[in-house]
């Protein structure tokens, strides 16, 4: 299967451990994604090569940043499971919460978890700014990929990152303006200045960026605000 070949090449190049179970789960994930995408708009990226490289390997880039062993991870605005489902397949012992505002996407992810026999993963239908209070300052890592500008993402994600944890946004390479724009928001929410790290997806000339905010403070209780406020007046 072409998908598996590209995954093996990319994961090997990045020195990310995998075995036959991991590759089989990716194969089944792809099959479910393609089948569901015919009746539900999950992703514009299709085909084995593009899915392997531009979704699966791109999501796996987070593992070059550091280990997830023993951590709790929240993926906000997960969509069809990127990067959260991919990371769960590669790190099956790590605890994940995948969050999305569209119920149909969450139903797809729940069915995928059952088909892949994944445990230690919760798929939640919710808006980020309306998550339960027990999620505040809870997660070691909060991720988000291609959801919104960094100034908006910061308010949606940093409140749920524990003190000493990290928020990582997956962005295109030309995100310096966003980082500058979000500087005050990050500071106000309890984070250190964002650090940008570029990477190239194996087998391609596509370069993306990980934008990392380490959290050293406590987020004030008024954040996140209601979506209308966030959208109208970003921090």
C-alpha positions in Angstrom: 0.0 0.0 0.0 1.4 3.4 -1.1 0.3 5.0 2.2 2.3 2.6 4.3 5.4 3.1 2.2 5.4 6.8 2.6 4.7 6.5 6.3 7.6 4.1 6.8 10.0 6.4 4.9 8.9 9.5 6.8 8.8 8.0 10.2 12.2 6.4 9.7 13.7 9.7 8.5 12.4 11.4 11.6 13.4 8.5 13.9 9.9 8.2 15.2 9.3 4.6 16.5 6.6 2.5 14.9 5.6 -1.1 14.4 3.2 -3.3 12.4 0.3 -2.3 14.7 0.9 1.4 14.1 1.1 1.0 10.4 -2.1 -1.1 10.3 -4.0 1.5 12.4 -2.9 4.2 9.9 -4.1 2.1 7.0 -7.5 1.6 8.7 -7.7 5.2 9.7 -7.1 6.2 6.0 -9.7 3.8 4.8 -12.3 5.2 7.2 -11.3 8.8 6.3 -11.7 8.2 2.6 -15.0 6.4 3.0 -16.5 9.0 5.3 -15.1 11.9 3.2 -17.4 10.9 0.3 -20.5 11.7 2.3 -19.1 14.3 4.8 -16.6 17.1 4.2 -13.8 16.1 6.5 -10.7 17.1 4.4 -9.8 18.5 1.0 -6.7 16.4 0.9 -7.3 13.0 -0.6 -5.3 10.0 -1.9 -2.7 7.8 -0.2 0.4 9.9 -0.9 -1.0 13.3 0.0 -2.8 11.9 3.1 0.4 10.2 4.3 2.6 13.2 3.8 0.3 16.3 4.3 -1.8 14.9 7.1 -0.2 12.0 8.9 3.5 12.9 8.7 2.7 16.6 9.1 0.9 15.8 12.3 3.7 13.5 13.5 6.1 16.5 13.3 5.1 17.3 16.9 7.0 14.3 18.0 10.3 15.8 16.8 9.6 18.5 19.5 9.8 16.1 22.4 8.3 13.0 23.9 4.7 12.7 24.9 5.3 9.9 27.3 3.4 10.4 30.6 1.7 13.6 29.4 -1.9 14.6 28.9 -2.7 16.2 25.6 -5.7 18.2 24.3 -6.1 18.9 20.6 -8.5 21.8 20.1 -10.3 22.1 16.8 -9.1 18.6 15.8 -11.3 18.3 12.7 -10.8 14.8 11.2 -8.2 14.1 13.9 -5.1 16.2 13.0 -2.8 16.2 14.8 -4.5 14.4 17.8 -5.6 11.1 16.3 -2.2 10.7 14.5 -0.3 11.4 17.7 -2.5 8.9 19.6 -1.7 6.1 17.1 2.0 6.8 17.4 1.8 7.2 21.2 -0.9 4.8 22.3 -0.1 5.1 26.1 -0.5 8.9 26.1 -3.9 10.3 27.3 -5.6 12.5 24.7 -8.7 14.6 24.5 -9.8 15.6 21.0 -12.2 18.6 20.8 -14.2 19.9 17.9 -17.3 22.1 17.6 -18.9 19.9 14.9 -20.7 16.9 16.2 -20.4 14.9 12.9 -16.6 15.1 13.1 -16.6 13.9 16.7 -18.9 11.0 15.7 -16.4 10.0 13.0 -13.5 10.2 15.5 -15.4 8.0 18.0 -16.1 5.4 15.3 -12.4 5.5 14.4 -11.3 5.0 17.9 -13.6 1.9 18.2 -12.4 0.5 14.8 -8.7 1.0 15.8 -9.3 -0.3 19.3 -7.8 2.8 20.9 -8.2 3.5 24.6 -7.2 6.5 26.7 -8.7 8.9 24.3 -11.8 11.1 24.6 -13.5 12.7 21.7 -15.6 15.7 22.8 -18.1 17.8 21.0 -17.6 21.3 22.4 -16.5 24.8 21.6 -13.1 25.6 23.1 -14.3 28.7 24.9 -17.0 26.6 26.6 -15.0 23.7 27.9 -15.7 22.5 31.5 -14.0 24.2 34.4 -12.1 21.1 35.3 -10.2 21.4 32.0 -8.6 24.7 33.0 -4.8 24.5 33.6 -5.0 20.8 33.2 -3.1 19.6 30.1 0.7 19.2 29.7 0.3 20.0 26.0 -2.4 21.7 24.1 -2.2 21.6 20.3 -4.1 23.2 17.4 -3.5 22.9 13.6 -4.8 25.3 11.0 -7.7 26.6 13.1 -7.3 30.4 13.5 -4.8 33.2 13.8 -2.4 32.9 16.7 -3.9 35.8 18.7 -7.2 34.0 18.7 -5.8 30.5 19.2 -3.8 31.7 22.2 -7.0 32.6 24.1 -8.7 29.3 23.1 -5.8 27.1 24.1 -3.5 28.7 26.8 -6.2 28.7 29.5 -6.3 24.8 29.3 -2.5 24.5 29.4 -1.1 23.7 32.9 1.6 25.9 34.4 4.8 24.5 33.2 3.1 23.0 30.1 3.1 24.1 26.5 0.7 25.2 23.8 1.9 24.4 20.3 0.2 25.8 17.2 1.0 24.2 13.8 1.3 26.9 11.2 2.6 27.7 7.7 6.1 29.0 7.5 5.2 32.7 7.1 3.7 33.2 10.5 6.1 35.8 11.9 3.4 38.5 11.6 1.0 36.4 13.6 3.6 35.8 16.3 4.2 39.5 16.6 0.5 40.2 16.6 -0.1 37.7 19.4 2.7 38.8 21.7 0.5 40.7 24.1 -2.2 38.0 24.2 0.4 35.4 25.0 1.8 37.5 27.8 -1.6 38.3 29.3 -2.7 34.7 29.3 0.4 33.5 31.2 2.7 32.4 28.4 6.3 33.1 27.5 7.1 34.6 24.1 6.4 32.2 21.3 9.2 30.3 19.7 9.0 29.3 16.0 10.6 26.1 14.7 10.4 25.2 11.0 10.4 21.6 9.6 10.1 20.0 6.1 7.7 17.1 5.7 9.8 14.0 4.6 9.6 13.3 0.9 8.3 16.8 0.0 9.5 20.4 -0.3 6.6 21.5 2.0 7.8 23.5 5.0 5.6 24.2 8.0 6.2 25.7 11.5 5.6 24.7 15.1 4.9 27.8 17.2 5.5 26.9 20.9 4.3 28.9 23.9 5.6 27.7 27.2 3.3 28.6 30.1 4.9 30.0 33.3 1.9 31.9 34.7 -1.7 31.3 35.6 -4.5 32.4 33.2 -6.9 34.9 34.6 -10.4 33.5 35.1 -12.1 35.8 32.6 -10.3 34.0 29.8 -11.4 32.6 27.4 -14.1 35.1 26.7 -17.2 34.4 24.6 -16.5 33.7 20.9 -18.2 36.9 19.8 -15.8 38.9 22.0 -12.7 37.0 21.0 -13.5 37.4 17.3 -14.5 41.1 17.5 -11.6 42.2 19.8 -8.6 39.7 20.0 -6.3 40.3 22.9 
